[in-house]
């Protein structure tokens, strides 16, 4: 019997300290934040499947 799978995708831009390497920071023009972006994938029960940290200028 097939089961339906669903996931929830979300991202959040957060400010990065000046001690964080410039290679891992980026400018999120929509939120005016210089920092990183946390990307999270959860299943329909809220269990975390994947977490990625990228520069804030990375596109979703």
PDB file of N, CA, C and O in Angstrom, chain B, residues numbered from 101:
ATOM      1  N   UNK B 101       0.839  -1.172   0.000  1.00  0.00           N
ATOM      2  CA  UNK B 101       0.000   0.000   0.000  1.00  0.00           C
ATOM      3  C   UNK B 101       0.894   1.250   0.000  1.00  0.00           C
ATOM      4  O   UNK B 101       1.673   1.435   0.935  1.00  0.00           O
ATOM      5  N   UNK B 102       0.804   2.101  -1.013  1.00  0.00           N
ATOM      6  CA  UNK B 102       1.652   3.297  -1.083  1.00  0.00           C
ATOM      7  C   UNK B 102       1.265   4.308  -0.002  1.00  0.00           C
ATOM      8  O   UNK B 102       0.097   4.451   0.357  1.00  0.00           O
ATOM      9  N   UNK B 103       2.289   5.005   0.502  1.00  0.00           N
ATOM     10  CA  UNK B 103       2.069   6.044   1.500  1.00  0.00           C
ATOM     11  C   UNK B 103       2.528   7.379   0.939  1.00  0.00           C
ATOM     12  O   UNK B 103       3.522   7.464   0.217  1.00  0.00           O
ATOM     13  N   UNK B 104       1.789   8.411   1.285  1.00  0.00           N
ATOM     14  CA  UNK B 104       2.152   9.755   0.851  1.00  0.00           C
ATOM     15  C   UNK B 104       3.211  10.314   1.782  1.00  0.00           C
ATOM     16  O   UNK B 104       3.078  10.234   3.003  1.00  0.00           O
ATOM     17  N   UNK B 105       4.253  10.875   1.214  1.00  0.00           N
ATOM     18  CA  UNK B 105       5.312  11.508   2.010  1.00  0.00           C
ATOM     19  C   UNK B 105       5.268  13.002   1.765  1.00  0.00           C
ATOM     20  O   UNK B 105       5.097  13.450   0.632  1.00  0.00           O
ATOM     21  N   UNK B 106       5.421  13.763   2.822  1.00  0.00           N
ATOM     22  CA  UNK B 106       5.452  15.215   2.675  1.00  0.00           C
ATOM     23  C   UNK B 106       6.619  15.770   3.475  1.00  0.00           C
ATOM     24  O   UNK B 106       6.984  15.231   4.519  1.00  0.00           O
ATOM     25  N   UNK B 107       7.194  16.842   2.979  1.00  0.00           N
ATOM     26  CA  UNK B 107       8.296  17.501   3.669  1.00  0.00           C
ATOM     27  C   UNK B 107       8.016  18.991   3.735  1.00  0.00           C
ATOM     28  O   UNK B 107       7.246  19.531   2.941  1.00  0.00           O
ATOM     29  N   UNK B 108       8.645  19.638   4.682  1.00  0.00           N
ATOM     30  CA  UNK B 108       8.534  21.077   4.867  1.00  0.00           C
ATOM     31  C   UNK B 108       9.931  21.660   4.668  1.00  0.00           C
ATOM     32  O   UNK B 108      10.888  21.208   5.295  1.00  0.00           O
ATOM     33  N   UNK B 109      10.052  22.666   3.793  1.00  0.00           N
ATOM     34  CA  UNK B 109      11.325  23.339   3.525  1.00  0.00           C
ATOM     35  C   UNK B 109      11.241  24.752   4.073  1.00  0.00           C
ATOM     36  O   UNK B 109      10.236  25.434   3.873  1.00  0.00           O
ATOM     37  N   UNK B 110      12.287  25.202   4.765  1.00  0.00           N
ATOM     38  CA  UNK B 110      12.299  26.555   5.298  1.00  0.00           C
ATOM     39  C   UNK B 110      13.739  27.044   5.355  1.00  0.00           C
ATOM     40  O   UNK B 110      14.673  26.253   5.483  1.00  0.00           O
ATOM     41  N   UNK B 111      13.902  28.351   5.258  1.00  0.00           N
ATOM     42  CA  UNK B 111      15.239  28.932   5.390  1.00  0.00           C
ATOM     43  C   UNK B 111      15.133  30.214   6.198  1.00  0.00           C
ATOM     44  O   UNK B 111      14.090  30.866   6.238  1.00  0.00           O
ATOM     45  N   UNK B 112      16.242  30.555   6.839  1.00  0.00           N
ATOM     46  CA  UNK B 112      16.290  31.743   7.676  1.00  0.00           C
ATOM     47  C   UNK B 112      17.667  32.364   7.531  1.00  0.00           C
ATOM     48  O   UNK B 112      18.682  31.683   7.681  1.00  0.00           O
ATOM     49  N   UNK B 113      17.702  33.663   7.239  1.00  0.00           N
ATOM     50  CA  UNK B 113      18.969  34.386   7.173  1.00  0.00           C
ATOM     51  C   UNK B 113      19.297  34.932   8.551  1.00  0.00           C
ATOM     52  O   UNK B 113      18.441  35.520   9.213  1.00  0.00           O
ATOM     53  N   UNK B 114      20.538  34.735   8.984  1.00  0.00           N
ATOM     54  CA  UNK B 114      20.979  35.205  10.298  1.00  0.00           C
ATOM     55  C   UNK B 114      22.275  35.980  10.140  1.00  0.00           C
ATOM     56  O   UNK B 114      23.098  35.663   9.281  1.00  0.00           O
ATOM     57  N   UNK B 115      22.451  36.991  10.969  1.00  0.00           N
ATOM     58  CA  UNK B 115      23.668  37.794  10.933  1.00  0.00           C
ATOM     59  C   UNK B 115      24.852  36.945  11.383  1.00  0.00           C
ATOM     60  O   UNK B 115      24.727  36.090  12.260  1.00  0.00           O
ATOM     61  N   UNK B 116      25.993  37.199  10.769  1.00  0.00           N
ATOM     62  CA  UNK B 116      27.220  36.496  11.142  1.00  0.00           C
ATOM     63  C   UNK B 116      28.170  37.477  11.810  1.00  0.00           C
ATOM     64  O   UNK B 116      28.240  38.646  11.431  1.00  0.00           O
ATOM     65  N   UNK B 117      28.882  37.004  12.782  1.00  0.00           N
ATOM     66  CA  UNK B 117      29.868  37.804  13.488  1.00  0.00           C
ATOM     67  C   UNK B 117      30.999  38.187  12.541  1.00  0.00           C
ATOM     68  O   UNK B 117      31.204  37.539  11.515  1.00  0.00           O
ATOM     69  N   UNK B 118      31.723  39.229  12.883  1.00  0.00           N
ATOM     70  CA  UNK B 118      32.874  39.649  12.069  1.00  0.00           C
ATOM     71  C   UNK B 118      33.975  38.600  12.084  1.00  0.00           C
ATOM     72  O   UNK B 118      34.843  38.610  11.211  1.00  0.00           O
ATOM     73  N   UNK B 119      33.960  37.692  13.060  1.00  0.00           N
ATOM     74  CA  UNK B 119      34.977  36.647  13.129  1.00  0.00           C
ATOM     75  C   UNK B 119      34.705  35.508  12.146  1.00  0.00           C
ATOM     76  O   UNK B 119      35.569  34.658  11.928  1.00  0.00           O
ATOM     77  N   UNK B 120      33.507  35.488  11.551  1.00  0.00           N
ATOM     78  CA  UNK B 120      33.162  34.465  10.564  1.00  0.00           C
ATOM     79  C   UNK B 120      33.808  34.824   9.236  1.00  0.00           C
ATOM     80  O   UNK B 120      33.745  35.976   8.807  1.00  0.00           O
ATOM     81  N   UNK B 121      34.415  33.869   8.594  1.00  0.00           N
ATOM     82  CA  UNK B 121      35.120  34.082   7.332  1.00  0.00           C
ATOM     83  C   UNK B 121      34.212  34.723   6.284  1.00  0.00           C
ATOM     84  O   UNK B 121      33.038  34.367   6.176  1.00  0.00           O
ATOM     85  N   UNK B 122      34.753  35.663   5.516  1.00  0.00           N
ATOM     86  CA  UNK B 122      33.968  36.311   4.457  1.00  0.00           C
ATOM     87  C   UNK B 122      33.575  35.335   3.358  1.00  0.00           C
ATOM     88  O   UNK B 122      32.603  35.558   2.637  1.00  0.00           O
ATOM     89  N   UNK B 123      34.336  34.251   3.234  1.00  0.00           N
ATOM     90  CA  UNK B 123      34.024  33.243   2.216  1.00  0.00           C
ATOM     91  C   UNK B 123      32.735  32.497   2.536  1.00  0.00           C
ATOM     92  O   UNK B 123      32.110  31.932   1.638  1.00  0.00           O
ATOM     93  N   UNK B 124      32.330  32.486   3.800  1.00  0.00           N
ATOM     94  CA  UNK B 124      31.115  31.764   4.190  1.00  0.00           C
ATOM     95  C   UNK B 124      29.957  32.690   4.525  1.00  0.00           C
ATOM     96  O   UNK B 124      28.910  32.229   4.980  1.00  0.00           O
ATOM     97  N   UNK B 125      30.130  34.000   4.307  1.00  0.00           N
ATOM     98  CA  UNK B 125      29.053  34.977   4.522  1.00  0.00           C
ATOM     99  C   UNK B 125      28.581  35.518   3.188  1.00  0.00           C
ATOM    100  O   UNK B 125      29.290  35.433   2.185  1.00  0.00           O
ATOM    101  N   UNK B 126      27.384  36.072   3.183  1.00  0.00           N
ATOM    102  CA  UNK B 126      26.860  36.700   1.979  1.00  0.00           C
ATOM    103  C   UNK B 126      25.825  37.743   2.352  1.00  0.00           C
ATOM    104  O   UNK B 126      25.391  37.808   3.503  1.00  0.00           O
ATOM    105  N   UNK B 127      25.427  38.560   1.388  1.00  0.00           N
ATOM    106  CA  UNK B 127      24.468  39.646   1.615  1.00  0.00           C
ATOM    107  C   UNK B 127      23.089  39.217   1.130  1.00  0.00           C
ATOM    108  O   UNK B 127      22.905  38.941  -0.055  1.00  0.00           O
ATOM    109  N   UNK B 128      22.120  39.160   2.038  1.00  0.00           N
ATOM    110  CA  UNK B 128      20.724  38.895   1.689  1.00  0.00           C
ATOM    111  C   UNK B 128      20.058  40.248   1.485  1.00  0.00           C
ATOM    112  O   UNK B 128      19.686  40.913   2.451  1.00  0.00           O
ATOM    113  N   UNK B 129      19.908  40.653   0.235  1.00  0.00           N
ATOM    114  CA  UNK B 129      19.368  41.965  -0.086  1.00  0.00           C
ATOM    115  C   UNK B 129      17.925  42.157   0.331  1.00  0.00           C
ATOM    116  O   UNK B 129      17.516  43.280   0.625  1.00  0.00           O
ATOM    117  N   UNK B 130      17.146  41.095   0.363  1.00  0.00           N
ATOM    118  CA  UNK B 130      15.741  41.201   0.763  1.00  0.00           C
ATOM    119  C   UNK B 130      15.573  41.523   2.233  1.00  0.00           C
ATOM    120  O   UNK B 130      14.646  42.237   2.615  1.00  0.00           O
ATOM    121  N   UNK B 131      16.462  41.003   3.058  1.00  0.00           N
ATOM    122  CA  UNK B 131      16.369  41.217   4.506  1.00  0.00           C
ATOM    123  C   UNK B 131      17.453  42.140   5.031  1.00  0.00           C
ATOM    124  O   UNK B 131      17.483  42.448   6.223  1.00  0.00           O
ATOM    125  N   UNK B 132      18.348  42.588   4.149  1.00  0.00           N
ATOM    126  CA  UNK B 132      19.454  43.488   4.514  1.00  0.00           C
ATOM    127  C   UNK B 132      20.302  42.882   5.622  1.00  0.00           C
ATOM    128  O   UNK B 132      20.587  43.533   6.628  1.00  0.00           O
ATOM    129  N   UNK B 133      20.704  41.621   5.426  1.00  0.00           N
ATOM    130  CA  UNK B 133      21.503  40.906   6.405  1.00  0.00           C
ATOM    131  C   UNK B 133      22.783  40.402   5.751  1.00  0.00           C
ATOM    132  O   UNK B 133      22.747  39.806   4.675  1.00  0.00           O
ATOM    133  N   UNK B 134      23.911  40.647   6.409  1.00  0.00           N
ATOM    134  CA  UNK B 134      25.191  40.100   5.986  1.00  0.00           C
ATOM    135  C   UNK B 134      25.482  38.911   6.891  1.00  0.00           C
ATOM    136  O   UNK B 134      25.811  39.089   8.064  1.00  0.00           O
ATOM    137  N   UNK B 135      25.365  37.713   6.361  1.00  0.00           N
ATOM    138  CA  UNK B 135      25.574  36.553   7.213  1.00  0.00           C
ATOM    139  C   UNK B 135      25.393  35.245   6.476  1.00  0.00           C
ATOM    140  O   UNK B 135      25.824  35.086   5.334  1.00  0.00           O
ATOM    141  N   UNK B 136      24.749  34.317   7.150  1.00  0.00           N
ATOM    142  CA  UNK B 136      24.539  32.978   6.616  1.00  0.00           C
ATOM    143  C   UNK B 136      23.046  32.666   6.546  1.00  0.00           C
ATOM    144  O   UNK B 136      22.217  33.351   7.145  1.00  0.00           O
ATOM    145  N   UNK B 137      22.735  31.619   5.803  1.00  0.00           N
ATOM    146  CA  UNK B 137      21.350  31.173   5.680  1.00  0.00           C
ATOM    147  C   UNK B 137      21.264  29.732   6.163  1.00  0.00           C
ATOM    148  O   UNK B 137      22.035  28.877   5.729  1.00  0.00           O
ATOM    149  N   UNK B 138      20.313  29.467   7.071  1.00  0.00           N
ATOM    150  CA  UNK B 138      20.061  28.108   7.548  1.00  0.00           C
ATOM    151  C   UNK B 138      18.911  27.547   6.744  1.00  0.00           C
ATOM    152  O   UNK B 138      17.839  28.149   6.693  1.00  0.00           O
ATOM    153  N   UNK B 139      19.114  26.409   6.119  1.00  0.00           N
ATOM    154  CA  UNK B 139      18.083  25.733   5.336  1.00  0.00           C
ATOM    155  C   UNK B 139      17.755  24.425   6.040  1.00  0.00           C
ATOM    156  O   UNK B 139      18.654  23.645   6.354  1.00  0.00           O
ATOM    157  N   UNK B 140      16.459  24.178   6.290  1.00  0.00           N
ATOM    158  CA  UNK B 140      16.066  22.983   7.012  1.00  0.00           C
ATOM    159  C   UNK B 140      14.947  22.271   6.273  1.00  0.00           C
ATOM    160  O   UNK B 140      14.038  22.901   5.733  1.00  0.00           O
ATOM    161  N   UNK B 141      15.030  20.941   6.258  1.00  0.00           N
ATOM    162  CA  UNK B 141      13.996  20.094   5.687  1.00  0.00           C
ATOM    163  C   UNK B 141      13.481  19.179   6.791  1.00  0.00           C
ATOM    164  O   UNK B 141      14.261  18.475   7.435  1.00  0.00           O
ATOM    165  N   UNK B 142      12.168  19.189   7.010  1.00  0.00           N
ATOM    166  CA  UNK B 142      11.535  18.351   8.039  1.00  0.00           C
ATOM    167  C   UNK B 142      10.450  17.504   7.394  1.00  0.00           C
ATOM    168  O   UNK B 142       9.909  17.861   6.347  1.00  0.00           O
ATOM    169  N   UNK B 143      10.139  16.383   8.025  1.00  0.00           N
ATOM    170  CA  UNK B 143       9.016  15.592   7.535  1.00  0.00           C
ATOM    171  C   UNK B 143       7.721  16.133   8.145  1.00  0.00           C
ATOM    172  O   UNK B 143       7.748  17.091   8.918  1.00  0.00           O
ATOM    173  N   UNK B 144       6.604  15.526   7.800  1.00  0.00           N
ATOM    174  CA  UNK B 144       5.302  16.046   8.232  1.00  0.00           C
ATOM    175  C   UNK B 144       5.089  15.912   9.738  1.00  0.00           C
ATOM    176  O   UNK B 144       4.159  16.509  10.279  1.00  0.00           O
ATOM    177  N   UNK B 145       5.930  15.141  10.425  1.00  0.00           N
ATOM    178  CA  UNK B 145       5.842  15.016  11.876  1.00  0.00           C
ATOM    179  C   UNK B 145       6.761  15.999  12.597  1.00  0.00           C
ATOM    180  O   UNK B 145       6.758  16.061  13.826  1.00  0.00           O
ATOM    181  N   UNK B 146       7.544  16.766  11.844  1.00  0.00           N
ATOM    182  CA  UNK B 146       8.449  17.743  12.432  1.00  0.00           C
ATOM    183  C   UNK B 146       9.836  17.218  12.710  1.00  0.00           C
ATOM    184  O   UNK B 146      10.643  17.916  13.325  1.00  0.00           O
ATOM    185  N   UNK B 147      10.140  16.001  12.274  1.00  0.00           N
ATOM    186  CA  UNK B 147      11.475  15.445  12.463  1.00  0.00           C
ATOM    187  C   UNK B 147      12.423  15.989  11.392  1.00  0.00           C
ATOM    188  O   UNK B 147      12.091  16.006  10.206  1.00  0.00           O
ATOM    189  N   UNK B 148      13.589  16.427  11.817  1.00  0.00           N
ATOM    190  CA  UNK B 148      14.563  17.040  10.910  1.00  0.00           C
ATOM    191  C   UNK B 148      15.168  15.974  10.003  1.00  0.00           C
ATOM    192  O   UNK B 148      15.654  14.946  10.475  1.00  0.00           O
ATOM    193  N   UNK B 149      15.132  16.232   8.696  1.00  0.00           N
ATOM    194  CA  UNK B 149      15.726  15.332   7.714  1.00  0.00           C
ATOM    195  C   UNK B 149      17.076  15.831   7.230  1.00  0.00           C
ATOM    196  O   UNK B 149      17.987  15.034   7.005  1.00  0.00           O
ATOM    197  N   UNK B 150      17.216  17.161   7.065  1.00  0.00           N
ATOM    198  CA  UNK B 150      18.433  17.737   6.500  1.00  0.00           C
ATOM    199  C   UNK B 150      18.588  19.173   6.969  1.00  0.00           C
ATOM    200  O   UNK B 150      17.609  19.918   7.034  1.00  0.00           O
ATOM    201  N   UNK B 151      19.811  19.564   7.294  1.00  0.00           N
ATOM    202  CA  UNK B 151      20.136  20.952   7.627  1.00  0.00           C
ATOM    203  C   UNK B 151      21.348  21.340   6.798  1.00  0.00           C
ATOM    204  O   UNK B 151      22.337  20.608   6.745  1.00  0.00           O
ATOM    205  N   UNK B 152      21.266  22.505   6.146  1.00  0.00           N
ATOM    206  CA  UNK B 152      22.390  23.035   5.364  1.00  0.00           C
ATOM    207  C   UNK B 152      22.622  24.476   5.784  1.00  0.00           C
ATOM    208  O   UNK B 152      21.667  25.212   6.028  1.00  0.00           O
ATOM    209  N   UNK B 153      23.878  24.884   5.870  1.00  0.00           N
ATOM    210  CA  UNK B 153      24.236  26.277   6.141  1.00  0.00           C
ATOM    211  C   UNK B 153      24.976  26.792   4.922  1.00  0.00           C
ATOM    212  O   UNK B 153      25.988  26.224   4.510  1.00  0.00           O
ATOM    213  N   UNK B 154      24.458  27.882   4.340  1.00  0.00           N
ATOM    214  CA  UNK B 154      25.039  28.473   3.140  1.00  0.00           C
ATOM    215  C   UNK B 154      25.225  29.969   3.351  1.00  0.00           C
ATOM    216  O   UNK B 154      24.648  30.524   4.286  1.00  0.00           O
ATOM    217  N   UNK B 155      26.008  30.637   2.516  1.00  0.00           N
ATOM    218  CA  UNK B 155      26.048  32.092   2.585  1.00  0.00           C
ATOM    219  C   UNK B 155      24.658  32.673   2.347  1.00  0.00           C
ATOM    220  O   UNK B 155      23.869  32.083   1.609  1.00  0.00           O
ATOM    221  N   UNK B 156      24.346  33.794   2.942  1.00  0.00           N
ATOM    222  CA  UNK B 156      23.000  34.371   2.864  1.00  0.00           C
ATOM    223  C   UNK B 156      22.615  34.770   1.443  1.00  0.00           C
ATOM    224  O   UNK B 156      21.427  34.920   1.156  1.00  0.00           O
ATOM    225  N   UNK B 157      23.579  34.945   0.552  1.00  0.00           N
ATOM    226  CA  UNK B 157      23.234  35.350  -0.819  1.00  0.00           C
ATOM    227  C   UNK B 157      22.855  34.151  -1.710  1.00  0.00           C
ATOM    228  O   UNK B 157      22.516  34.342  -2.878  1.00  0.00           O
ATOM    229  N   UNK B 158      22.909  32.930  -1.177  1.00  0.00           N
ATOM    230  CA  UNK B 158      22.502  31.744  -1.953  1.00  0.00           C
ATOM    231  C   UNK B 158      20.997  31.751  -2.151  1.00  0.00           C
ATOM    232  O   UNK B 158      20.243  32.061  -1.228  1.00  0.00           O
ATOM    233  N   UNK B 159      20.568  31.412  -3.346  1.00  0.00           N
ATOM    234  CA  UNK B 159      19.133  31.371  -3.655  1.00  0.00           C
ATOM    235  C   UNK B 159      18.495  30.106  -3.080  1.00  0.00           C
ATOM    236  O   UNK B 159      19.127  29.051  -3.023  1.00  0.00           O
ATOM    237  N   UNK B 160      17.241  30.225  -2.656  1.00  0.00           N
ATOM    238  CA  UNK B 160      16.522  29.060  -2.151  1.00  0.00           C
ATOM    239  C   UNK B 160      16.221  28.162  -3.305  1.00  0.00           C
ATOM    240  O   UNK B 160      15.615  27.105  -3.123  1.00  0.00           O
TER     241      UNK B 160
END
